Amino acid sequence: MRTILYVPLDERPCNFDFPADLAAGTDFRLVRPELEAMGRKKSPADVERLWAWLFERAAEADGAIVSLDTLVYGGIVPSRLHLLSPEQCRERLDRLRKLKQINPKLRLYAFNLIMRCPSYSSSDEEPDYYEAWGKDIFRRGVLRHRAELGLADEKELAELKRLDTAIPDVVWQDYTERRDVNLQVNRWAVELMKERIVDFMIVPQDDSAPFGLTAVDQQRVREHIRSLSLQLQIYMYPGADEVGCTLLARMINGFMGVRPLIYPHFSSAQGPFVTPLYEDRMLYETLKCHIVAAGAMMASSVGEADLVLCVNTPGEQMIEAWEQALPNPNRGYTVLRNIVELTEIAHEVVHRWKKPCLVADVAYANGSDLELLGLLRQKGLLFRLAAYAGWNTNGNTLGTCLAQGLIYYLYGDTSGHRDFLAMRLVDDAGYCASVRQQVTQSCLPSMGHTYFSVDGERGAVADLVKRELQQFAREQIDDEGHRVVIDDCRMPWSRMFEVGLRVRVERR
C-alpha cells in the first residue's frame, strides 16, 4: 500500500475529510495531520507543527499533496488576514526543498490559491473592515481594471472617482498590501516548479470574476507561468475546496498508470456556454480544466469513454439553489434544458452500456437540483451512480464528482464509495438545497441564532439539522434496497453555510 501525505487547505470537512473518505477502500493510505493542528477559521493552523509533521514522515511516503496557503499562512481564511512579511513567507515556502532532500523520489503536488475579492460586504471570512467596505473594495478593483483596459464608460469613471475618495486609505492599503504579498508567494511557488521541487501544481481561483483585483492577479500569475514555459505543469482554473480531491485522483491515476477517458453529456445545449455564478469563464472551459487536472481526458463519444459524466446545467443564467422553491420558475430551468433526457441517458449508461455514470449537478449554485434528485430516484439510479455532487460552486462540484468517479473506475462499488455517495446526496441535496434554508428561515429566529452564528458545533441547531436531514433521507433518498443513516452532524464553523456529516448506507 502506498502512502500519501496530505496537508489540507483548512479543517472543514470538504478539505480535511473528503479526500480521506475517497481514499478509503483503495490501495492508498492518505495520512493527515492531527485536526487540532489545523487551526479554526480565522485562527491559523500551527504552521511549525505542520512542517515538522511533514519532515518527520516524508522519508516513508510515496507522495504528498500540500496546500501552500496552509503551510505559509495557516489556511485559506488566514491567507486573507495575515501580517506576514514577504521574507517570512519566502522562508516557509522554501522549506519544500527540504522535503525533496529528505525523499528525492517523493511525488509532490501543491496548490496555492489566488486571494479572492468577494463582491459583497461581510467580515465572516475577511478582515473586519470588509463588513463595511467589502462591496466597495470589490467594485473599485473592477472599475480600476476596466479603466486600465480602456473599457470604462463615463458613468463608471465617475463611480471610480467617488470610490477612490470614499474608501479609507488605511483600509485600501492594508488590503492591497496583503494581496501584493500573496501574489509574490504565487510567483515564488511557480518558480519552485521550474526548479522541479514540485511535480505538479494547481493555482485555483476562489470566487472569481472577469474583472477586478483577483482577475489582475490571475493574469500576472498566468504571465509568469508562461514566461517559464510551465503551462503543462501548472493549471489555473476556478475552484478551491475541491482541489485536495482532484489532486488525490490525479496522484492515484498516476501511480496506477491510467488516464481514463470521460464523455460529458449536458442537460442543455446552452449549458456549456453559461458562465456559472462566482466564476469567470464558460462552464465548458472549466470542465476541461477539471478533467485534465484529475488525471483524465475528454472523450468524443460514449463508445470510446471509460466513464460518462452527466452534467445538469441551467439553460441560461445560473441562480442559487434556494431560488428553485420560488414560484414562476426561470425559463432557463424549464424550457431551455431537459433533465428528463439527462436522466434517461444516465439510466442507459448504467444499464445498457454498463459504464460508470457520474452526475455533476451544477444547475444551481450552492445546492442540488431537487427535481433531478427525484427523477434519478424514480429510475432507481441514486445508489448505482459512480459519483454525485451538487454543492457550492460549479468548480467545487466538478472536482469532487470527478475525483469520486475516477476512484470508482479503479475500485468499484466499495462500502467507502457508497457511504461517500450517500453523504453527497444528504449534504448537497438534503442540506444545501433544502434543510439549510428551512432551518435558517423557520427555526433560527425563535432559537436566538442567525445564519452566521449558531450555538456551537454540536448544539441544539446541529441536533435539529440532523433530525431534518434524516427525515429528508427517508423521504427523498432511501430506496427499497438502501437506507441512509446519519451517525454524526456538526456545524464546523458554528454557522449555517456548511455542515459536517458522518453518513453510512445500510443495505436492506
N, C-alpha and C positions, 0 to 999 in steps of 0.2 A: 504493500500500500504506500502510495506517495504522500508526502506531507507538504501542505501549502500553508504558509503563514499569512495571516490576514489582519491588516490594521484598517478598521472601518473609518468612514467619514465622520460618524458620531455614534452615540449609544442608542439611538432609536431603533426599533425593531427592523425597519426597512433596510438599515445599513448594517446593524450588528447581527441580526438573526437570519434574515432572508438567505444570504449566501450559505450560512451553516446548514439551514434547513434543506437547501438544494443539494448540498454535498452529502447529506445523509443517504446511506444505501449505495454509494458509489465506491470506487477503488481509491478515493482521495480523502485524506483526513485534513479538514480545514481547522487550523489552530488559531484561536483568537486570544487577545489579552484578557485579563480579568475585567469584568464590566465596570468595576469601581475605578479603574484606571482611565476610563474613557471620558470622565467629566460629565457635566449635565447642562445641556442647553447653552446658556451664556457663560457657564463656568468651564474653563478649558480643561482638556484632558491633562494628565500628568505626563508631559512630553518626555521628561527624562526617564521616567519609568518605562514608557513605551519603547524608547530607543534601547534601553538596557535589555528589555524583553526580546527585542529583535536580535540584538547581538548575541544573546545567550543561546538562541535557538537556531540561528542561521546556518550553522555548520551541518546540521542534520536535516535541513529542509531541502526539498526539490524545487520549490517555487515560493514566491512571495508576491502578494497583492497589497499595495500600500497606498493609503490616502496621504498625499503630501500636505494637504490642509491640516490634517491631524498631527502629523509629525513636525510641522513647522509652527502652526498657530494653536493647535489644540482642538481642532474641529471646524465644522462648517460655520457655525454661528460665531465662535471666537475669531474666525478669519475676518469678520466684519467689524470686530470690536478692539482688536489688539493694539498695543502701543509699542510693538517690537520695532527695532531699528533694522534697516536693510542688512547690516552686518550680523546681527543676531539671527536673522532668517537665513542668511547665507551659510552661517556656521552649522545650523541644524540640517539644512538641505545637503550640505557636503558630506554628512555622515553616511549617506548612501554608498559612498566609495568604500567605507569600512565594511559594509555588508558584502560587497563583492570581493574584498580582500579576504574576509573570513571564509567565503564559499564562492570561488570564481565560477562554479557551474550553476549557481543559483539563477533560476529564471525569474527575473524581476519585472513585474508590471506595476506601473504607477498611474495615479490620476490626480489632477490638480485643477481645481475649478477657477474660472474667471469670475471675479467677485460680481455678484448681481447688483442691480439697482432697481428695486421694486417701484412700480408705478403708483403705489398707494402710500398713505401715511399710517405707519404702525411701527412701534418700537418693540414688538414682540420678539423679533429675531434680528433687529437692527439697533444701532445706537439710540439712546434715549431721545435725542433731538429729532429722530425720524418720525416720531409721533406727531410733531407739529410741522415738520418741513419736508417729509418724505416725498410727497407728491410734487412739490415744487422743485426739489433736487432732481428728481427724475425728469421733470418737464424741462428744466434748464439744460440738462445734459442733451436731451433730444433736440432742443432748439439750437444749441451751440453746434451740434453735429450737422444739422440741416443747413445752418448758416455757413459753416465751413465748406459744405459741398455746393453752395450756391442755390439751394433748394427752398430756402425760407422766403415766404412772401412778406409783404409789409406788415400784415397783422401779426405774423409770428415774430418778426424782428422787434415790433413794439412790445410784445409779450416778453421776449427775452430781455429787453432793456429794463422792464419792470422787475423781473425776477433777479436780475443782476444786482439791483439795489435792495430788494426785499429780503433775500436770504442773508442772514448774518454772516459776516466774513469768517468768524471763528468756526461756524458750522461747516461752511463750504471748504475751508482749509483742512479741517480735521478729516472730512470725508474724502476729499480728493488726494490728500497726502497718503492716507491708508491705501487707497486704490493704487497709487504710484508704487508703493512698497510691494503690494501684491502682484502688480504687473511685472515688477523686476524679478520676483520669485518665479513667475510663469516663464520668463525668459531664461533664467538660470536652469530651471528644470529641463527646458528644451535642450540646453547645452549639455546636460548630463546624458541625454540620449545620444548626442553626437559623439560623446566620449565612450559610448557603449556601456555605461554604468547601468542604465535602464534598458530593458529589452523591448518594451512596448509601452506606450503612454496614451491616455485619453485626456483631453482637455475639455471637459463637459461644460455646457453653459446652462446655468440655473436661471430660470425666469428671464429669457432673452427677448429682445425686440429688435426691429430693423434699424432703429436709430437710438442714439444715446451714449452714455458713458461706457456701458458694457459693450455695445457694438464697436465703439472705437478701440477699446482694449482688445477685443477679439481680433480686430483687423491687425493690430500691432503684433499680437502673438502669431497670427497666421503668416504675416510677412516674415517674422523671424524664423518660423518653421521652414518656409520656402527658401529663405536665404541660405539655410543649412542643408537643403535638399532632404528634408526629413518627413515629407508628406506621407510616405508609406509606413512610417514608424509611429507617427503621432496623429491621432484623429481628433477633430474638433466638431462637436455637434450638440444639439440641445439635450440636456439630461442632467442628472446629478445623483439622486438617491438610488438609482438602479445600477450604477456603474460597478459596484462590487460584484453583483450577479453577472453582469456582462463579462467582466474580466475572468471570473471563475469559469464560465462556459468556454471562453477563449482558451484558457490555460488547459482545461480538461481536453478540449478538442486537439490542442497542440500536442499534449503528451500522448494522446491516443492515436495521433497521426491521421485524423479525419478532417474533412472540410465539407460538411453536408450542404446540399442544395435545398433552398427554400423557395416555394412558389407562393406569392401573395395574391389573394382574391379579395376584392373590395365590395362593400355593400352599396357603393355609389360610384357612378362613373366620374363624378366631380370630386369624390373624396380624396384621392391622392393629391389634388391640387389645392386643397384647403390649407390655410396656414393656421395651425392649432393655437388656441389660447396659450399665452406665456412662451411662445416660440417665435422664431424669426424667419422661418422658411416653410415651403410647402411640405406637407406630411410625407410625400413620397421620397423627397431628398433625405429627410431624417430617417425614414425606414431603411434606406440603403446603407446609411452610416451604421445604424444599429446592427444590421445583419452582418456586415463585414467585421465590425468590431467584436462580435461574439464568436468569430472564427468560422463563419458560414459564408455562402454565396447565394445570390439570387438565381432562381431557375426561371426559364421562359415558358414552362408548361407544367401541368400536373404530372404528366407522364415521366418527365426526367427528374422530378423533385423527389427528395428524400422525406421532406416534410411539407405540409401545406399550412399556410398562415391565413386564416380568415380575419380580415380587418374590418371592423364595424366603424364606419366613419359618418360624419354628418354630410348632408348633400350640399351644404353651403356653409355659412358661418357657424363655428362651434359655439355652444353655450355651456353653462355649468350644469352639472348633474341634478342639482336641486330644482332646476327650472323644468325638468321633464314632468313634474307633477302639476304644473300650472295649466290653466285652460288655454284654448286657442293655440294648439301646438304649432311650432315653427315648421313651415313647409319643407325646410331642409331636412326635417326628420320624418316627413310623411311622403310626399310625392317625389322627392329628389333622391331617395335611396330605397333599397329593397332588402330588408332584413329577413323576409321570408325566404327569398332566394339564397341568401347567405347561409341560413340555417339548413336548407336542403343540400347545399354544397357540402357543408360540414358533415351531414349525415352520409353523403356518398363517399366522402374521403375516409370516414371511419369504417363504413360497412362494405362498400363495393371496392374501393381502391386500397383499403386496409393500410393506410399511411397515417403517421402521426398528424393529428389535427390540432393546431394552436388557434386560439381565439384572442386577438388583441382588440379589446373593447374600448376604442378611443372616440366614440361618437360624442361623448361629453367630457368636459374637464372635471376632475375631482370626483369620479364615481362611475359606476357601471350604468349600462342601458338596461333598465329593469324589464322592458318589453322583450329584448333579446334573451335575457335570462329565462324568461317564461317559455319562449319558443324552444330554446335548447333543452329545457327540462321536459317539455311535451314530447320531444323526439328521443328522450332518454339518453341525451348526449353529455350531460354535465360531468359525469364520472367516467366518461370514455375519452375525454379530451387529454391531449398531451400537455396542454398548458392553457391557462386562462389568466388574464389580468385586465383591470379596468380602474386604475387608481391614479390620483394626482394628475400629472401632465401626460401628454402623448408620449414623450420620451421615457418617462418613468414606466409607463405601461409596456411599451415596446421592449425595453431592455429586460424587464422581469419576465415577460411572456416568452421571449426568445430564449433566454437562459434556461428556463424550465423545460421548454420544448426540446432544446438541443441535448440536455441531460437525459430526458426521457428517451430520445432517439438512441442513446447508447445503453441505457439501463432499464428501460421499460417501466411497467406498472408496479413499482415498488410501494411499500407502505408509506415511505417518506414522500414519494410523489403524490399519493392520494391525500395525505394529510396537508401538504402544501397547497394542492389544488383546492381542497375544501377551505383552507384558510383564506385563499384569494377570493373565493366566492362569498364567504362570510364577511370579510373585510371590505372588499371593493363594492360588492352589491349590497350586502346587508348593512354595513356601517356607513360607508361613504355616500351611497346613493339613497339611503332611507333613514336608518336609525339616528344618524348624527343630526340631521335636520329636525327630525321628530323630537328628540330629546332636548335639543337646543331651544326650540320654539315652545314646546308644551310643558317641559318639566323644569328646566334650569331656573327660570324666574322665581317660581314658588320655592325652590330649594336654596335660593340666595346665591346662585352662582351665575357665571357668564361663560360665553364661548371660550374666552381666553383664560379663565380661572375657575377650576373646579376644586373639589375637596381632596386633592392629592391623587397619587397613582392608584390607590386601592380603596377609595372611599365609597360613599353611597352612590355617586354618579357611576363609577365603574361597575358596581353591583347592578344598577339599573340597566346600563348598557348591555351587560352580559345577559340579563333576562330577556331583553328585547331582541338581541341577536339570536338567542337560542330559539325564540318563537319564530323569528324570520326564517331560520334554517329549517324548522319543522314545516313551515307553510310554503316555502319557495325554493328550497334546495333539496331536501331529503327525497329519496325515491324508494321504490319497492325493495331495492337491494342495498341501499346505503343510508346510514343515519349519521349525521354530523353532531359531534359532541364538543362543546366548548369547555375546556378544562380550566382556562385562566383568562382573565380580562383585566387590563390595567390601562390607565391613561398616562403614558410615559412622561409627558411634559406638563401634566396637570392642566390640560386644556382639551378642547374637543376636536382639534384638527386631525390627530392621529390616535389610533388605538393599538394596544399590544395584545395579541391573542395567542393562545396555545389551543390548537384545534386538532381533532383526530376523527377518522372515519371508521365507523363500525359497519361491517357487512352483515346484512340480515340473512 
